[in-house]
Every structure is written in C-alpha cells, then in structure tokens.
C-alpha cells in the first residue's frame, strides 16, 4: 500500500511524499502505519481543514505509481526543493552525499560587511544530515533528560551526533579561493592552534589556493561519522554537470581529523555562527525530525499496549 504523506506539523499537506506500509517516508521519517491510522482521527481532520481554511476535510487515499528514482523525484517535484529566501538559491530536500542519503534541515546566507551597516551576500549555506539516524539520536537525548528549548540545544546535538552531515555552500558572488579561506582562517585558526592541529588546518586551506570560485560554484564539506572524523571536501564549478552524488563520490581532498571536522562545523552550528539565520533554520529542521521521532515512538507504544 502506498499513500501520500500528510502531516500538519511537517507542512506536508501537498508534499507528495511516498511511503510503504511498515516503512518510513524517506523525507519526513514518519512511520506509515501511524499515518494511515491518523486518517481516521477526527481531531487531525479538523486540524487539516483549519490549516486549509475549510470547514471540513476528508483524506483521499489513492494508490499512486511506484516511487520514481530519487534523482527523478527531486528534479520534477517542486515540493522537494528548499529555497533560501534571501539569496534565492535552491537546494534539493533529499540528496545522496558521500554515499549516504541525506535530508536538508534548512538554509541561510553568509553576508560580509563592507561599510558600516552595509553588507553583501557571499554564499548560501545548507545543512544536510542522515535524517533517520539524526531523528533517533535526538529522541535518545530527549528521553535522557535533555530539554530542547533553544536553537543551540538542537545544533549542539547535531554537532555531537554520530551520523554523516554535510555543509553545502553555493557562492552567490565571485570570489577567489584566498578570500574564501581568509574568513575561515580568522575563525578557525585559534581553535586549531589550541588543539595542536595547525598543520592539517593549513593543508585544508591550501585546497582552495589559486581557485576562482565564481558565482554558482558549490562546495560540499562532509563530516563522516565512521572512522576518525573524516572530512571530505568536494568542489563543483558552475560549468559542471555533476550531481551532488557524483561530486561527493570523488572528493577533491580527504582529511582524517575529528578536530578539523568539528571546528569547521562549529562555524555554522556553534555559539558564534557566521549566519544566525542559517543556524535558526537548521535548528527548526532538527525540531521537525524530533517531532517525527516522537510520532514513531507513540506508534510503537500504542502497538505494544495493544498486544499486551
């Protein structure tokens, strides 16, 4: 049985997500049996009707064609796009990076002050995570007593999480490789010096030396959970036809350093992020994942009580 995933909390009223009985939607991670059961809930129907501005609403469960390949779904379904409002850059909601299927938690823009209150946009940035693993880990932390009551608590959990994550940058103005790394050097050098890892940090900065990062160039920084905190760096020029999966399958450079990986991600998720808007967006995406994990836990509990 297949059905369109409808969840008020996750704004999926018209998302066209697909799921199969006893599995999870690959995008929102909501358990399908919980979704099917929810269609008989009068309370949920009232909420959806209110959301749609109607007096009533009834589900329309129809068979849908077999799920298309992920890449096709992302290209043809506009609801699978995350758009950064300030820069206009669009990101695929789900994409394969470094061999792992990841979900975009949100996006923002990195701006740089040029004179007084005036600033220019430099690049858009999005955060991708392994959604299923991230949701489970957020749930474990919540059950362990952690209160998710701020953007920082969500982002700290992402930083500490044992799952793959990717910072996806897209330039909105042309800069040199040195300009790109100058800002990172200012923020990261003190941290890397403190941990005694300046050598590998210098090696990381050298990757971008002599590069011309034209507007539209994409940079993927992937922190792999397995091994020694591997950091993969991939760059896609504006004239490249490579997909993100192809791009990340052959990274430009790989570093084995948990210190470098964490320090780099703290630039976007830490206490002093380069973009407050981006951090807030990432936290909101993580909150939605936690919401879906709660739904799954409730479904498991209901089934257990029913069988007792």
Buried (B, 14 or more C-beta within 10 A) or exposed (E): EBBBBBBBBBEBBEBBBBBBEEEBBBBBBBBBBBBBEBBEEEEBBEBBBEEEEEEEBEBEBEEEEEBEEBBEBBBEBEBBEBEBEBBEBBBBBBBBBBEBBBBBBBBBBBBBEEEEEEEEBBBBBBBBBBBBBBBBBBBEBBEEEEEBEEBBBBBBBBBEBEBBBBBBBBBBBEBBBBBBBEBBBEBBBEBBEEBEBEEBBEBBBEBBEEBEBEEBBBBBBBBBBEEEBBBBBBBBEEEEEBBBBEBBBEBBBEBEBBBBBBBBBBBBBBEEBBBEBBBBBBBEBBBBBBBBBBBBBEBEEEEEEEEE
